[in-house]
Amino acid sequence: MPLALTHVIGRAHQLLAEVLRPGDMALDLTAGNGCDTLFLAQQVGQSGCVLAFDVQQQALDKSLKRMSDHGIWCRQLFEPQALIQGVSLVREDHARVKGWCPMAPKAIIANLGFLPGGDRSLVTKASSTVEALFGAAEILALGGRLTVVVYPGHAGGAEEAAAVQTFFGRLDAKYFAVLCLTPLNRQCSPYLLAAEKFATGLME
């Protein structure tokens, strides 16, 4: 079944599926209910590894159950260590991603905002999100892709979306190709930002 035209999370998955192969490393900067983590795990297969972050234990518990329901090996990490095959969950601010990831991931996804079904007052913040994206872009493997779905409609969401868009807009064109996919006739709808790394470097 084809995706709805403006289903930006599905579009993010399409972009990442194009570069992911069995055995690859992938990152989920916002584990949430585990949907994106599961997608990454299915793409990299049993020989690959996925590292997923969230500041809420509720999110990690939901992600752990989702992996278990799909027969995917999963554990929670409490300190940085060598990654092994399967999914590793970290209760940590995604701004600290570089300290936890010893390998160059081929795909990185962030689905911002709040935990569906959780406390809507707990949302991702512009400052930590942009710091996380700096780290993610730096460690991204050559040929790898970074995708971020932003939600400008909730409190603080517009400011975070603007900060993320500024970050992507400042990625050096000598090193990154950048895409923005947005529903033009629906104000405050979620939209997608993506970057592909084709050479070593970050910002001008």
ZAVO-209398 format. One record per residue (C-alpha): x, y, z; residue number from 1. Coordinates in steps of 0.2 Angstrom, whole numbers, plus 5000, padded with zeros to 4 digits. Layout:
N
<site px="X" py="Y" pz="Z" i="NUM"/>
...
# end
This chain:
204
<site px="5000" py="5000" pz="5000" i="1"/>
<site px="5007" py="5017" pz="4995" i="2"/>
<site px="5011" py="5030" pz="5009" i="3"/>
<site px="5000" py="5045" pz="5011" i="4"/>
<site px="5008" py="5060" pz="5002" i="5"/>
<site px="5012" py="5069" pz="5018" i="6"/>
<site px="5016" py="5054" pz="5030" i="7"/>
<site px="5033" py="5061" pz="5034" i="8"/>
<site px="5038" py="5048" pz="5047" i="9"/>
<site px="5035" py="5035" pz="5033" i="10"/>
<site px="5045" py="5046" pz="5021" i="11"/>
<site px="5059" py="5046" pz="5034" i="12"/>
<site px="5059" py="5027" pz="5035" i="13"/>
<site px="5060" py="5026" pz="5016" i="14"/>
<site px="5075" py="5037" pz="5015" i="15"/>
<site px="5084" py="5027" pz="5029" i="16"/>
<site px="5079" py="5010" pz="5021" i="17"/>
<site px="5088" py="5015" pz="5005" i="18"/>
<site px="5105" py="5016" pz="5014" i="19"/>
<site px="5103" py="5003" pz="5028" i="20"/>
<site px="5110" py="4985" pz="5025" i="21"/>
<site px="5110" py="4970" pz="5036" i="22"/>
<site px="5124" py="4971" pz="5049" i="23"/>
<site px="5124" py="4990" pz="5049" i="24"/>
<site px="5124" py="5002" pz="5064" i="25"/>
<site px="5109" py="5014" pz="5067" i="26"/>
<site px="5104" py="5026" pz="5080" i="27"/>
<site px="5086" py="5032" pz="5086" i="28"/>
<site px="5089" py="5048" pz="5096" i="29"/>
<site px="5071" py="5048" pz="5102" i="30"/>
<site px="5065" py="5030" pz="5106" i="31"/>
<site px="5047" py="5035" pz="5111" i="32"/>
<site px="5036" py="5020" pz="5109" i="33"/>
<site px="5049" py="5010" pz="5100" i="34"/>
<site px="5041" py="5012" pz="5082" i="35"/>
<site px="5057" py="5019" pz="5074" i="36"/>
<site px="5068" py="5008" pz="5084" i="37"/>
<site px="5059" py="4993" pz="5078" i="38"/>
<site px="5060" py="4999" pz="5060" i="39"/>
<site px="5079" py="5001" pz="5062" i="40"/>
<site px="5081" py="4984" pz="5070" i="41"/>
<site px="5072" py="4976" pz="5056" i="42"/>
<site px="5082" py="4985" pz="5043" i="43"/>
<site px="5099" py="4980" pz="5050" i="44"/>
<site px="5094" py="4962" pz="5054" i="45"/>
<site px="5101" py="4950" pz="5067" i="46"/>
<site px="5119" py="4955" pz="5063" i="47"/>
<site px="5116" py="4973" pz="5065" i="48"/>
<site px="5115" py="4984" pz="5080" i="49"/>
<site px="5103" py="4999" pz="5085" i="50"/>
<site px="5106" py="5011" pz="5099" i="51"/>
<site px="5091" py="5021" pz="5105" i="52"/>
<site px="5089" py="5035" pz="5117" i="53"/>
<site px="5076" py="5042" pz="5128" i="54"/>
<site px="5075" py="5052" pz="5144" i="55"/>
<site px="5059" py="5043" pz="5150" i="56"/>
<site px="5060" py="5026" pz="5158" i="57"/>
<site px="5042" py="5024" pz="5152" i="58"/>
<site px="5048" py="5026" pz="5134" i="59"/>
<site px="5062" py="5013" pz="5136" i="60"/>
<site px="5050" py="5001" pz="5144" i="61"/>
<site px="5038" py="5002" pz="5130" i="62"/>
<site px="5052" py="5000" pz="5117" i="63"/>
<site px="5058" py="4985" pz="5126" i="64"/>
<site px="5041" py="4977" pz="5125" i="65"/>
<site px="5039" py="4981" pz="5107" i="66"/>
<site px="5056" py="4973" pz="5103" i="67"/>
<site px="5051" py="4958" pz="5113" i="68"/>
<site px="5034" py="4956" pz="5104" i="69"/>
<site px="5044" py="4956" pz="5088" i="70"/>
<site px="5057" py="4943" pz="5093" i="71"/>
<site px="5071" py="4956" pz="5093" i="72"/>
<site px="5085" py="4954" pz="5107" i="73"/>
<site px="5085" py="4970" pz="5117" i="74"/>
<site px="5094" py="4977" pz="5133" i="75"/>
<site px="5095" py="4993" pz="5143" i="76"/>
<site px="5113" py="5000" pz="5145" i="77"/>
<site px="5117" py="5010" pz="5160" i="78"/>
<site px="5135" py="5015" pz="5155" i="79"/>
<site px="5144" py="5017" pz="5138" i="80"/>
<site px="5151" py="5000" pz="5132" i="81"/>
<site px="5154" py="4990" pz="5116" i="82"/>
<site px="5139" py="4988" pz="5106" i="83"/>
<site px="5133" py="4970" pz="5101" i="84"/>
<site px="5120" py="4964" pz="5089" i="85"/>
<site px="5102" py="4968" pz="5093" i="86"/>
<site px="5095" py="4984" pz="5101" i="87"/>
<site px="5102" py="4994" pz="5116" i="88"/>
<site px="5092" py="5006" pz="5125" i="89"/>
<site px="5099" py="5021" pz="5135" i="90"/>
<site px="5090" py="5032" pz="5147" i="91"/>
<site px="5100" py="5048" pz="5143" i="92"/>
<site px="5098" py="5065" pz="5135" i="93"/>
<site px="5101" py="5063" pz="5116" i="94"/>
<site px="5113" py="5078" pz="5117" i="95"/>
<site px="5126" py="5065" pz="5124" i="96"/>
<site px="5125" py="5054" pz="5109" i="97"/>
<site px="5144" py="5055" pz="5105" i="98"/>
<site px="5149" py="5048" pz="5122" i="99"/>
<site px="5138" py="5032" pz="5119" i="100"/>
<site px="5141" py="5028" pz="5101" i="101"/>
<site px="5158" py="5019" pz="5097" i="102"/>
<site px="5154" py="5016" pz="5079" i="103"/>
<site px="5149" py="5026" pz="5064" i="104"/>
<site px="5130" py="5024" pz="5061" i="105"/>
<site px="5123" py="5022" pz="5044" i="106"/>
<site px="5106" py="5029" pz="5049" i="107"/>
<site px="5100" py="5041" pz="5062" i="108"/>
<site px="5082" py="5046" pz="5066" i="109"/>
<site px="5074" py="5058" pz="5078" i="110"/>
<site px="5055" py="5060" pz="5080" i="111"/>
<site px="5053" py="5075" pz="5091" i="112"/>
<site px="5040" py="5081" pz="5102" i="113"/>
<site px="5032" py="5071" pz="5116" i="114"/>
<site px="5029" py="5053" pz="5120" i="115"/>
<site px="5013" py="5047" pz="5113" i="116"/>
<site px="5002" py="5042" pz="5127" i="117"/>
<site px="5014" py="5050" pz="5140" i="118"/>
<site px="5016" py="5067" pz="5149" i="119"/>
<site px="5014" py="5080" pz="5135" i="120"/>
<site px="5023" py="5093" pz="5146" i="121"/>
<site px="5039" py="5082" pz="5144" i="122"/>
<site px="5045" py="5088" pz="5126" i="123"/>
<site px="5061" py="5088" pz="5117" i="124"/>
<site px="5070" py="5105" pz="5118" i="125"/>
<site px="5079" py="5115" pz="5105" i="126"/>
<site px="5095" py="5117" pz="5114" i="127"/>
<site px="5098" py="5098" pz="5118" i="128"/>
<site px="5091" py="5093" pz="5101" i="129"/>
<site px="5103" py="5104" pz="5091" i="130"/>
<site px="5117" py="5098" pz="5102" i="131"/>
<site px="5112" py="5080" pz="5098" i="132"/>
<site px="5111" py="5084" pz="5079" i="133"/>
<site px="5129" py="5091" pz="5079" i="134"/>
<site px="5135" py="5075" pz="5087" i="135"/>
<site px="5125" py="5064" pz="5076" i="136"/>
<site px="5131" py="5073" pz="5060" i="137"/>
<site px="5149" py="5072" pz="5066" i="138"/>
<site px="5148" py="5053" pz="5069" i="139"/>
<site px="5137" py="5048" pz="5054" i="140"/>
<site px="5145" py="5036" pz="5042" i="141"/>
<site px="5150" py="5042" pz="5025" i="142"/>
<site px="5135" py="5038" pz="5014" i="143"/>
<site px="5124" py="5038" pz="5029" i="144"/>
<site px="5108" py="5048" pz="5032" i="145"/>
<site px="5101" py="5058" pz="5046" i="146"/>
<site px="5082" py="5061" pz="5047" i="147"/>
<site px="5072" py="5072" pz="5059" i="148"/>
<site px="5053" py="5074" pz="5060" i="149"/>
<site px="5048" py="5091" pz="5069" i="150"/>
<site px="5032" py="5095" pz="5076" i="151"/>
<site px="5029" py="5114" pz="5077" i="152"/>
<site px="5011" py="5113" pz="5083" i="153"/>
<site px="5014" py="5110" pz="5102" i="154"/>
<site px="5020" py="5122" pz="5115" i="155"/>
<site px="5039" py="5126" pz="5111" i="156"/>
<site px="5038" py="5115" pz="5095" i="157"/>
<site px="5039" py="5130" pz="5083" i="158"/>
<site px="5055" py="5136" pz="5092" i="159"/>
<site px="5063" py="5119" pz="5091" i="160"/>
<site px="5058" py="5117" pz="5073" i="161"/>
<site px="5066" py="5133" pz="5068" i="162"/>
<site px="5082" py="5129" pz="5077" i="163"/>
<site px="5082" py="5112" pz="5069" i="164"/>
<site px="5079" py="5119" pz="5052" i="165"/>
<site px="5093" py="5132" pz="5055" i="166"/>
<site px="5105" py="5118" pz="5059" i="167"/>
<site px="5101" py="5108" pz="5043" i="168"/>
<site px="5102" py="5124" pz="5033" i="169"/>
<site px="5120" py="5128" pz="5040" i="170"/>
<site px="5127" py="5110" pz="5035" i="171"/>
<site px="5141" py="5113" pz="5023" i="172"/>
<site px="5136" py="5109" pz="5005" i="173"/>
<site px="5153" py="5102" pz="5002" i="174"/>
<site px="5149" py="5088" pz="5014" i="175"/>
<site px="5130" py="5086" pz="5015" i="176"/>
<site px="5115" py="5085" pz="5004" i="177"/>
<site px="5100" py="5092" pz="5013" i="178"/>
<site px="5081" py="5090" pz="5010" i="179"/>
<site px="5066" py="5098" pz="5018" i="180"/>
<site px="5049" py="5090" pz="5015" i="181"/>
<site px="5034" py="5100" pz="5022" i="182"/>
<site px="5015" py="5100" pz="5019" i="183"/>
<site px="5014" py="5118" pz="5012" i="184"/>
<site px="4995" py="5120" pz="5014" i="185"/>
<site px="4994" py="5114" pz="5032" i="186"/>
<site px="5001" py="5126" pz="5045" i="187"/>
<site px="5009" py="5118" pz="5060" i="188"/>
<site px="5009" py="5100" pz="5052" i="189"/>
<site px="5024" py="5089" pz="5056" i="190"/>
<site px="5038" py="5090" pz="5043" i="191"/>
<site px="5054" py="5081" pz="5038" i="192"/>
<site px="5072" py="5087" pz="5037" i="193"/>
<site px="5085" py="5075" pz="5031" i="194"/>
<site px="5104" py="5075" pz="5027" i="195"/>
<site px="5115" py="5063" pz="5018" i="196"/>
<site px="5134" py="5064" pz="5022" i="197"/>
<site px="5145" py="5062" pz="5006" i="198"/>
<site px="5162" py="5068" pz="5013" i="199"/>
<site px="5170" py="5071" pz="5030" i="200"/>
<site px="5166" py="5088" pz="5038" i="201"/>
<site px="5152" py="5097" pz="5047" i="202"/>
<site px="5150" py="5116" pz="5047" i="203"/>
<site px="5157" py="5131" pz="5038" i="204"/>
# end
